């Protein structure tokens, strides 16, 4: 696992008002725990719930034009800035790119996406031939995973 790689916590989706606030689509539980984003380029002063995400203010953004210029900007922190995980927990960023193997150790593919449609996480796996399939991130489908590989239970890759 690359602990220095950037992890996206949110993306700027537009300006909010005329004083430089931005609207965010947030991918993290608590964005307020991170003050320095994008390698220190942005300093989070405040964040509050909004209609479709959150409203944030950055020290470096003081007017609507500057806020609009950030549209589409991903807000990232290094993986090391994230809190430690408990047993059985994972960050989506840690699963992306992992090789997927069968319980017998045979290569199946690579994790290319992690989605959540409301009933729990679902991982998307791409086989070497480019075909993709999805499986639930539950013990019956994924009995084990670690920093090196994700093991898929027999019968889920068919």
FIVO-499412 format. One record per residue: residue in three letters; x negated, y, z of N, C-alpha, C in turn; residue number from 1. Coordinates in nm, 3 decimals, always signed. Layout:
<atoms>
> Ala	X	Y	Z	X	Y	Z	X	Y	Z	NUM .
...
</atoms>
This chain:
<atoms>
> Unk	-0.085	-0.118	+0.000	+0.000	+0.000	+0.000	-0.089	+0.123	+0.000	1 .
> Unk	-0.061	+0.215	-0.090	-0.138	+0.339	-0.101	-0.075	+0.444	-0.009	2 .
> Unk	-0.140	+0.467	+0.106	-0.084	+0.559	+0.205	-0.101	+0.705	+0.167	3 .
> Unk	-0.183	+0.734	+0.066	-0.201	+0.873	+0.022	-0.106	+0.912	-0.090	4 .
> Unk	-0.038	+0.815	-0.149	+0.047	+0.850	-0.264	+0.163	+0.937	-0.219	5 .
> Unk	+0.206	+1.029	-0.305	+0.316	+1.117	-0.268	+0.451	+1.043	-0.269	6 .
> Unk	+0.533	+1.077	-0.171	+0.668	+1.021	-0.160	+0.766	+1.137	-0.174	7 .
> Unk	+0.863	+1.124	-0.265	+0.961	+1.229	-0.288	+1.069	+1.225	-0.181	8 .
> Unk	+1.087	+1.337	-0.111	+1.189	+1.347	-0.006	+1.316	+1.417	-0.055	9 .
> Unk	+1.301	+1.504	-0.156	+1.415	+1.580	-0.208	+1.377	+1.639	-0.342	10 .
> Unk	+1.477	+1.692	-0.412	+1.452	+1.765	-0.537	+1.538	+1.892	-0.534	11 .
> Unk	+1.481	+2.001	-0.584	+1.553	+2.128	-0.590	+1.650	+2.120	-0.707	12 .
> Unk	+1.779	+2.145	-0.679	+1.881	+2.139	-0.786	+1.933	+2.276	-0.826	13 .
> Unk	+1.884	+2.382	-0.760	+1.926	+2.516	-0.799	+1.908	+2.617	-0.687	14 .
> Unk	+1.941	+2.741	-0.718	+1.933	+2.850	-0.621	+2.064	+2.855	-0.541	15 .
> Unk	+2.055	+2.916	-0.422	+2.173	+2.937	-0.338	+2.167	+3.081	-0.289	16 .
> Unk	+2.255	+3.162	-0.337	+2.257	+3.303	-0.295	+2.148	+3.383	-0.364	17 .
> Unk	+2.119	+3.501	-0.309	+2.024	+3.592	-0.373	+1.895	+3.612	-0.293	18 .
> Unk	+1.885	+3.547	-0.177	+1.770	+3.573	-0.090	+1.660	+3.467	-0.101	19 .
> Unk	+1.671	+3.376	-0.198	+1.564	+3.278	-0.219	+1.591	+3.140	-0.165	20 .
> Unk	+1.710	+3.116	-0.111	+1.741	+2.980	-0.065	+1.764	+2.889	-0.186	21 .
> Unk	+1.740	+2.759	-0.166	+1.759	+2.661	-0.273	+1.853	+2.551	-0.227	22 .
> Unk	+1.921	+2.492	-0.327	+2.004	+2.375	-0.302	+1.919	+2.252	-0.329	23 .
> Unk	+1.932	+2.150	-0.241	+1.852	+2.029	-0.252	+1.937	+1.905	-0.262	24 .
> Unk	+1.891	+1.811	-0.340	+1.939	+1.673	-0.333	+1.837	+1.601	-0.247	25 .
> Unk	+1.880	+1.551	-0.131	+1.788	+1.497	-0.031	+1.792	+1.344	-0.032	26 .
> Unk	+1.672	+1.284	-0.026	+1.658	+1.139	-0.025	+1.611	+1.087	+0.111	27 .
> Unk	+1.589	+1.176	+0.207	+1.537	+1.138	+0.339	+1.642	+1.164	+0.445	28 .
> Unk	+1.631	+1.095	+0.557	+1.724	+1.115	+0.667	+1.706	+1.252	+0.732	29 .
> Unk	+1.581	+1.293	+0.751	+1.554	+1.418	+0.822	+1.442	+1.495	+0.753	30 .
> Unk	+1.480	+1.586	+0.668	+1.382	+1.668	+0.596	+1.315	+1.769	+0.688	31 .
> Unk	+1.383	+1.810	+0.795	+1.331	+1.914	+0.883	+1.204	+1.872	+0.955	32 .
> Unk	+1.174	+1.745	+0.960	+1.052	+1.697	+1.026	+0.926	+1.731	+0.946	33 .
> Unk	+0.943	+1.773	+0.821	+0.830	+1.800	+0.732	+0.826	+1.949	+0.699	34 .
> Unk	+0.729	+2.019	+0.749	+0.718	+2.163	+0.724	+0.635	+2.192	+0.599	35 .
> Unk	+0.528	+2.117	+0.576	+0.442	+2.140	+0.460	+0.473	+2.038	+0.352	36 .
> Unk	+0.515	+2.088	+0.237	+0.553	+2.002	+0.126	+0.465	+2.033	+0.005	37 .
> Unk	+0.455	+1.936	-0.084	+0.381	+1.952	-0.210	+0.238	+1.998	-0.185	38 .
> Unk	+0.171	+1.928	-0.094	+0.031	+1.959	-0.066	+0.009	+2.095	-0.004	39 .
> Unk	+0.109	+2.147	+0.066	+0.098	+2.278	+0.130	+0.145	+2.394	+0.043	40 .
> Unk	+0.188	+2.365	-0.080	+0.234	+2.471	-0.170	+0.366	+2.533	-0.123	41 .
> Unk	+0.446	+2.454	-0.051	+0.575	+2.503	+0.000	+0.583	+2.478	+0.150	42 .
> Unk	+0.626	+2.581	+0.223	+0.643	+2.571	+0.368	+0.791	+2.582	+0.400	43 .
> Unk	+0.849	+2.475	+0.452	+0.991	+2.473	+0.486	+1.015	+2.555	+0.612	44 .
> Unk	+1.095	+2.661	+0.597	+1.131	+2.746	+0.712	+1.258	+2.698	+0.778	45 .
> Unk	+1.356	+2.655	+0.696	+1.482	+2.608	+0.752	+1.553	+2.518	+0.652	46 .
> Unk	+1.638	+2.432	+0.705	+1.721	+2.345	+0.622	+1.851	+2.321	+0.697	47 .
> Unk	+1.962	+2.325	+0.621	+2.094	+2.302	+0.682	+2.179	+2.226	+0.583	48 .
> Unk	+2.284	+2.160	+0.631	+2.371	+2.087	+0.539	+2.438	+2.182	+0.440	49 .
> Unk	+2.457	+2.133	+0.318	+2.529	+2.208	+0.216	+2.642	+2.124	+0.161	50 .
> Unk	+2.715	+2.176	+0.063	+2.828	+2.103	+0.006	+2.787	+1.971	-0.058	51 .
> Unk	+2.681	+1.974	-0.136	+2.636	+1.853	-0.206	+2.489	+1.828	-0.178	52 .
> Unk	+2.451	+1.820	-0.053	+2.311	+1.800	-0.017	+2.272	+1.891	+0.097	53 .
> Unk	+2.172	+1.976	+0.071	+2.124	+2.066	+0.176	+2.086	+2.200	+0.114	54 .
> Unk	+2.077	+2.300	+0.202	+2.032	+2.433	+0.165	+1.902	+2.457	+0.242	55 .
> Unk	+1.799	+2.498	+0.170	+1.669	+2.517	+0.235	+1.612	+2.654	+0.202	56 .
> Unk	+1.524	+2.698	+0.292	+1.451	+2.823	+0.271	+1.302	+2.789	+0.286	57 .
> Unk	+1.223	+2.839	+0.189	+1.079	+2.822	+0.192	+1.013	+2.958	+0.212	58 .
> Unk	+0.904	+2.961	+0.288	+0.833	+3.086	+0.315	+0.787	+3.153	+0.186	59 .
> Unk	+0.753	+3.075	+0.085	+0.697	+3.129	-0.038	+0.801	+3.177	-0.138	60 .
> Unk	+0.929	+3.156	-0.109	+1.036	+3.190	-0.204	+1.124	+3.298	-0.142	61 .
> Unk	+1.123	+3.417	-0.204	+1.191	+3.530	-0.139	+1.305	+3.590	-0.221	62 .
> Unk	+1.329	+3.540	-0.343	+1.442	+3.594	-0.420	+1.502	+3.484	-0.509	63 .
> Unk	+1.615	+3.516	-0.567	+1.688	+3.418	-0.648	+1.605	+3.371	-0.768	64 .
> Unk	+1.532	+3.463	-0.833	+1.453	+3.423	-0.949	+1.349	+3.318	-0.913	65 .
> Unk	+1.282	+3.337	-0.801	+1.182	+3.240	-0.755	+1.249	+3.107	-0.720	66 .
> Unk	+1.369	+3.114	-0.660	+1.443	+2.993	-0.626	+1.485	+2.918	-0.753	67 .
> Unk	+1.534	+2.990	-0.852	+1.574	+2.928	-0.980	+1.454	+2.864	-1.049	68 .
> Unk	+1.338	+2.926	-1.036	+1.217	+2.872	-1.100	+1.178	+2.736	-1.041	69 .
> Unk	+1.225	+2.705	-0.921	+1.193	+2.576	-0.858	+1.287	+2.464	-0.901	70 .
> Unk	+1.392	+2.495	-0.975	+1.488	+2.392	-1.016	+1.413	+2.274	-1.079	71 .
> Unk	+1.446	+2.154	-1.030	+1.382	+2.033	-1.081	+1.254	+1.994	-1.007	72 .
> Unk	+1.207	+2.079	-0.918	+1.084	+2.049	-0.843	+1.111	+1.941	-0.739	73 .
> Unk	+1.030	+1.837	-0.743	+1.037	+1.733	-0.640	+0.960	+1.780	-0.519	74 .
> Unk	+1.014	+1.759	-0.401	+0.948	+1.794	-0.276	+0.885	+1.667	-0.220	75 .
> Unk	+0.753	+1.667	-0.210	+0.681	+1.545	-0.174	+0.594	+1.566	-0.052	76 .
> Unk	+0.568	+1.455	+0.017	+0.471	+1.447	+0.127	+0.389	+1.321	+0.104	77 .
> Unk	+0.268	+1.315	+0.162	+0.192	+1.190	+0.151	+0.262	+1.080	+0.231	78 .
> Unk	+0.248	+0.956	+0.189	+0.310	+0.842	+0.257	+0.273	+0.841	+0.405	79 .
> Unk	+0.151	+0.886	+0.439	+0.105	+0.887	+0.579	+0.186	+0.982	+0.667	80 .
> Unk	+0.259	+1.077	+0.608	+0.339	+1.172	+0.686	+0.472	+1.115	+0.731	81 .
> Unk	+0.508	+0.998	+0.680	+0.637	+0.937	+0.717	+0.624	+0.863	+0.849	82 .
> Unk	+0.731	+0.858	+0.928	+0.724	+0.789	+1.057	+0.702	+0.639	+1.040	83 .
> Unk	+0.643	+0.575	+1.141	+0.623	+0.430	+1.133	+0.756	+0.356	+1.127	84 .
> Unk	+0.751	+0.237	+1.070	+0.872	+0.156	+1.052	+0.885	+0.050	+1.160	85 .
> Unk	+1.008	+0.012	+1.188	+1.035	-0.099	+1.279	+1.035	-0.231	+1.203	86 .
> Unk	+1.046	-0.338	+1.274	+1.049	-0.472	+1.216	+1.164	-0.484	+1.116	87 .
> Unk	+1.133	-0.532	+0.996	+1.234	-0.552	+0.893	+1.273	-0.426	+0.817	88 .
> Unk	+1.213	-0.312	+0.850	+1.243	-0.187	+0.780	+1.142	-0.166	+0.668	89 .
> Unk	+1.180	-0.082	+0.572	+1.091	-0.052	+0.461	+1.129	+0.084	+0.404	90 .
> Unk	+1.033	+0.145	+0.339	+1.059	+0.265	+0.260	+1.074	+0.221	+0.116	91 .
> Unk	+1.170	+0.278	+0.045	+1.188	+0.246	-0.097	+1.057	+0.262	-0.172	92 .
> Unk	+0.983	+0.367	-0.140	+0.856	+0.393	-0.210	+0.757	+0.279	-0.195	93 .
> Unk	+0.765	+0.206	-0.085	+0.673	+0.094	-0.064	+0.710	-0.028	-0.149	94 .
> Unk	+0.837	-0.040	-0.186	+0.881	-0.154	-0.268	+0.854	-0.132	-0.416	95 .
> Unk	+0.860	-0.007	-0.460	+0.844	+0.023	-0.603	+0.705	-0.018	-0.651	96 .
> Unk	+0.704	-0.094	-0.760	+0.578	-0.140	-0.817	+0.527	-0.271	-0.761	97 .
> Unk	+0.592	-0.324	-0.657	+0.548	-0.451	-0.600	+0.570	-0.565	-0.699	98 .
> Unk	+0.474	-0.657	-0.709	+0.498	-0.777	-0.787	+0.604	-0.863	-0.717	99 .
> Unk	+0.685	-0.929	-0.795	+0.789	-1.018	-0.742	+0.749	-1.161	-0.778	100 .
> Unk	+0.752	-1.250	-0.678	+0.716	-1.389	-0.699	+0.827	-1.480	-0.646	101 .
> Unk	+0.829	-1.603	-0.697	+0.922	-1.703	-0.646	+0.870	-1.757	-0.513	102 .
> Unk	+0.952	-1.835	-0.444	+0.909	-1.893	-0.318	+0.791	-1.988	-0.339	103 .
> Unk	+0.775	-2.039	-0.460	+0.661	-2.124	-0.494	+0.540	-2.045	-0.539	104 .
> Unk	+0.550	-1.911	-0.544	+0.438	-1.827	-0.580	+0.427	-1.793	-0.728	105 .
> Unk	+0.525	-1.836	-0.808	+0.523	-1.807	-0.952	+0.563	-1.662	-0.977	106 .
> Unk	+0.491	-1.592	-1.067	+0.526	-1.453	-1.096	+0.663	-1.443	-1.163	107 .
> Unk	+0.743	-1.345	-1.122	+0.875	-1.322	-1.180	+0.881	-1.187	-1.250	108 .
> Unk	+0.824	-1.084	-1.189	+0.829	-0.950	-1.246	+0.780	-0.847	-1.148	109 .
> Unk	+0.837	-0.725	-1.159	+0.795	-0.611	-1.078	+0.918	-0.533	-1.033	110 .
> Unk	+0.917	-0.484	-0.910	+1.024	-0.398	-0.861	+1.012	-0.263	-0.932	111 .
> Unk	+1.118	-0.223	-1.003	+1.116	-0.097	-1.077	+1.212	+0.008	-1.021	112 .
> Unk	+1.306	-0.034	-0.936	+1.400	+0.063	-0.878	+1.463	+0.004	-0.752	113 .
> Unk	+1.504	+0.093	-0.663	+1.581	+0.055	-0.545	+1.703	+0.146	-0.544	114 .
> Unk	+1.820	+0.086	-0.548	+1.946	+0.162	-0.551	+2.028	+0.129	-0.428	115 .
> Unk	+2.122	+0.215	-0.397	+2.218	+0.186	-0.292	+2.352	+0.240	-0.339	116 .
> Unk	+2.444	+0.148	-0.365	+2.576	+0.184	-0.415	+2.680	+0.182	-0.304	117 .
> Unk	+2.634	+0.177	-0.179	+2.723	+0.184	-0.064	+2.729	+0.060	+0.021	118 .
> Unk	+2.689	-0.054	-0.032	+2.697	-0.179	+0.045	+2.559	-0.230	+0.082	119 .
> Unk	+2.458	-0.145	+0.076	+2.321	-0.186	+0.107	+2.232	-0.170	-0.014	120 .
> Unk	+2.103	-0.181	+0.011	+2.007	-0.164	-0.097	+2.010	-0.279	-0.196	121 .
> Unk	+1.987	-0.244	-0.322	+1.977	-0.340	-0.431	+1.847	-0.310	-0.503	122 .
> Unk	+1.767	-0.415	-0.526	+1.642	-0.392	-0.598	+1.658	-0.435	-0.743	123 .
> Unk	+1.596	-0.357	-0.831	+1.596	-0.389	-0.973	+1.457	-0.440	-1.008	124 .
> Unk	+1.456	-0.555	-1.072	+1.332	-0.623	-1.107	+1.322	-0.632	-1.259	125 .
> Unk	+1.204	-0.600	-1.310	+1.179	-0.612	-1.454	+1.086	-0.730	-1.478	126 .
> Unk	+1.134	-0.821	-1.564	+1.054	-0.938	-1.603	+0.950	-0.896	-1.707	127 .
> Unk	+0.848	-0.978	-1.730	+0.747	-0.945	-1.831	+0.804	-0.922	-1.971	128 .
> Unk	+0.920	-0.984	-2.003	+0.979	-0.965	-2.136	+1.060	-0.835	-2.146	129 .
> Unk	+1.061	-0.756	-2.037	+1.132	-0.628	-2.038	+1.275	-0.637	-1.988	130 .
> Unk	+1.329	-0.757	-1.973	+1.465	-0.771	-1.922	+1.467	-0.741	-1.772	131 .
> Unk	+1.576	-0.681	-1.729	+1.589	-0.642	-1.589	+1.709	-0.711	-1.526	132 .
> Unk	+1.700	-0.732	-1.395	+1.813	-0.784	-1.318	+1.805	-0.726	-1.178	133 .
> Unk	+1.919	-0.732	-1.108	+1.927	-0.675	-0.974	+1.962	-0.783	-0.873	134 .
> Unk	+1.907	-0.766	-0.752	+1.940	-0.856	-0.641	+1.956	-0.771	-0.515	135 .
> Unk	+2.040	-0.817	-0.422	+2.055	-0.743	-0.297	+1.930	-0.757	-0.211	136 .
> Unk	+1.895	-0.654	-0.141	+1.779	-0.658	-0.051	+1.827	-0.712	+0.084	137 .
> Unk	+1.862	-0.842	+0.079	+1.908	-0.915	+0.198	+1.829	-1.044	+0.209	138 .
> Unk	+1.823	-1.100	+0.328	+1.738	-1.216	+0.356	+1.768	-1.336	+0.266	139 .
> Unk	+1.894	-1.356	+0.226	+1.924	-1.471	+0.141	+1.867	-1.457	+0.000	140 .
> Unk	+1.842	-1.334	-0.043	+1.784	-1.311	-0.176	+1.634	-1.280	-0.169	141 .
> Unk	+1.595	-1.206	-0.066	+1.455	-1.166	-0.049	+1.412	-1.208	+0.092	142 .
> Unk	+1.365	-1.333	+0.105	+1.330	-1.381	+0.239	+1.209	-1.310	+0.300	143 .
> Unk	+1.113	-1.267	+0.217	+0.995	-1.200	+0.271	+0.944	-1.095	+0.172	144 .
> Unk	+0.874	-0.997	+0.228	+0.800	-0.900	+0.148	+0.690	-0.843	+0.237	145 .
> Unk	+0.586	-0.796	+0.173	+0.478	-0.728	+0.244	+0.413	-0.628	+0.150	146 .
> Unk	+0.295	-0.583	+0.183	+0.226	-0.482	+0.102	+0.182	-0.534	-0.034	147 .
> Unk	+0.179	-0.666	-0.051	+0.123	-0.723	-0.174	+0.226	-0.781	-0.269	148 .
> Unk	+0.341	-0.826	-0.217	+0.442	-0.889	-0.304	+0.576	-0.899	-0.234	149 .
> Unk	+0.679	-0.915	-0.315	+0.815	-0.938	-0.269	+0.852	-1.078	-0.315	150 .
> Unk	+0.897	-1.163	-0.222	+0.931	-1.301	-0.256	+1.081	-1.312	-0.279	151 .
> Unk	+1.118	-1.368	-0.393	+1.257	-1.385	-0.430	+1.298	-1.529	-0.404	152 .
> Unk	+1.412	-1.549	-0.338	+1.461	-1.684	-0.308	+1.497	-1.757	-0.438	153 .
> Unk	+1.483	-1.889	-0.433	+1.515	-1.971	-0.549	+1.659	-1.946	-0.593	154 .
> Unk	+1.680	-1.940	-0.724	+1.813	-1.923	-0.780	+1.853	-1.778	-0.810	155 .
> Unk	+1.775	-1.682	-0.763	+1.812	-1.542	-0.783	+1.753	-1.482	-0.911	156 .
> Unk	+1.659	-1.548	-0.972	+1.595	-1.493	-1.091	+1.650	-1.551	-1.220	157 .
> Unk	+1.750	-1.637	-1.210	+1.804	-1.703	-1.330	+1.890	-1.610	-1.413	158 .
</atoms>
